[in-house]
Amino acid sequence: MKRPLDEALDWIAENSVLRNGVDWVTLRQSALVLAEQTESPVGAYRAIRFVLERLGDVHGGLLPPAEVGWFQKGTARGMVRGHGLSVIHPERVVVHLDADGPATRSGVLVGDVVEAVNGQTPVKAGQAPLVDLGQDTGVELTLRREHQAQPMIVTLESDLYTVTETPRGQRLDANIGYVNVPSALRATAQSYVNQAHQIIQALDHEVTGGWVVDLRHNLGGDLYMMIAGLGPLLGEGEVGGLVNASGIRRPWVYRNGSAFLGSSRRASTNKPYCLKNPAPNVAILTSRLTASAGEAIVMAFRGSFRTRSFGELTAGVPTGLENKKLSDGSLLRLSTTLFSDRTG
């Protein structure tokens, strides 16, 4: 049986979509040397993370066995583990709260400014445009709130909580339909896709002048739920695709309420809606928080001459992940595909 480190390195060499950007022979040897400096399995995990860092795979990662259980449990139940907030860096402002997360339960508000994390000046979380809240179970935040003279201290415990966000919408001036598209978790697939179609149908009038799709707080999740939900605005047919390390492309397709990867149906609604006026003008709103599957949706709209994007540059992780369970029970998450738009 292969050692977990050898398993990981072999799988990365074969499947990483970023592998051609490095001297793999040298990188592998460096990883083996690094692993020998610390007793297994800590040394092996350190070496695997070193390889991912050198590849520039900021989307990938490694979960040790103790964390795999809660990750899989949470994924199956539509739950995530964390503190339940996003704090943008360098502004240090709370820009997003999960409704059922620890931060919301502790009274944190959007707009609060984080002055300190565990008594220290907030720092950036690696490549992400967020403040690093650490991996510990507990984190102490010193918050400054508008119109409040004194800072407040809040302690948050990292916990599993349910994410139930679904798309929201409203009609803007000048007969514009607005759809806010949050991150998507597989466990909420049916309600998410159905809600998107219901919103679009409710906002769609004969005189609708165009649409705004807001992805500014979309951190990713299940891409196919988003494609199925936004299908009436994307239009029928191929809207993008995934390209693997060997250059093989599999298309994303929207058809009659369903999203497909190639010929495989991945998400659908049982009550699909078709726009009164197909091929509408669409404005896409993005931010530094728009990541992963959120960026894939940006690319799915790209290529249509009726679509324009507005806002900040996105997070820069336009890759699809695959998971590999290693023999010691750890879980390797690797970027194995790149997103492509509908033009290929």
Summary of the structure (lengths in Angstrom):
residues: 344
radius of gyration: 21.4
end to end distance: 40.3
largest distance: 68.1
contacts: 1131
relative contact order: 0.14
helix: 29%
strand: 32%
